[in-house]
Amino acid sequence: MLKSGAGEATDDRVVGNIGDDAAIIRISEKLAALTTADFFTPIIDDPYVQGQIAACNSTSDVYAKGALDIISVLVLMGVPENMPSDVQTQMLKGFTDFCKSEHAPVVGGQTIICPWPILGGAITALAEPDKVIPISRAKPEDKIVLTKPLGIQPIMEVLRLPETGQDKMAEQIPAKEISKSIDYAVKLMTTTNRNAAKAMLEVSVHAATDVTGFGIAGHAANMAEQSKVSIEIHTLPVIKWAPKIAETLKIPLLEGEGVETSGGLFISVSPEKTDHLLRALRKKGYAAYEIGTVAEGPGKAWVRKNPQVIEVSG
């Protein structure tokens, strides 16, 4: 996703504004193609799991639009010259295995030599134009629903600490508890948003986006700006221990600015359908939460001062 305010498309075939999770191109009255690309540096040492996370993150953008039929995945990969070949192989295997589980065919890609390892994909999906869920149609009085807890950045940052830093963290939080939260974070990052997209289509929601690199405040701001409404976030569901770790590492998680990876869907739904959506999501295995409200306003979003914080364990 581009940052909000990226502008309007200049071609009549493009549906919606630049800055949505995926480009939406109308092919005919009954068919649209959605395209997106995403890649990033590793968040975990295990190359196979990193491949799964990268694939889950890459496919999420089209699922946020309600597009379930992925017809093409191109792998985007950068590898340092000294990266062992078995590490490269495991990264690709994790990526392709995840795509197979989504019935999303990997048809090619591009690999370059790069000082830093990177992995991601370019995704193409098909959908009916009138079933695509844009970011720009949130309506006053809507409720905001989130499908995954926040806190990936502080939880995973523990793995990057030097040994002395990890020891100091263990003095505040039992090591077993930190390990459980890391395992839960990995589970969240490898949980597809495909079934959440199915729930959105079943209920017929107004707008949606996924929560990734701009943090929940940034993605809420993008929706608010493009929908020309105001959004207040009053509740922050977070991975257990993430607030304590974020405070220690000076990460503004509770201000909504923690960076997420392969996060959940941020959905604007009418108040009449909110409970229906929550039930549909929970039935499909998501820990879904009502976290905010939409009102008339100048296109701004914010996290309420002293929001309700819900710590979630896996």
Secondary structure, DSSP 8 states (H G I E B T S, - for coil): ---TT--B-SSTTEESBTTSSSEEEEEETTEEEEEEEEEE--SSS-HHHHHHHHHHHHHHHHHTTT--EEEEEEEEEEE-TTS-HHHHHHHHHHHHHHHHHTT--EEEEEEEE-SS-EEEEEEEEEE-GGG---SS---TT-EEEESS-B-HHHHHHGGGS-HHHHHHHHHHS-HHHHHHHHHHHHHHHTS-SHHHHHHHHHHT-SEEEE--TTHHHHHHHHHHHHHT-EEEEEEEEEETTHHHHHHHHT--GGGT----SS--EEEEE-TTTHHHHHHHHHHTT---EEEEEEESSSS-EEEEEEEEEEEE--
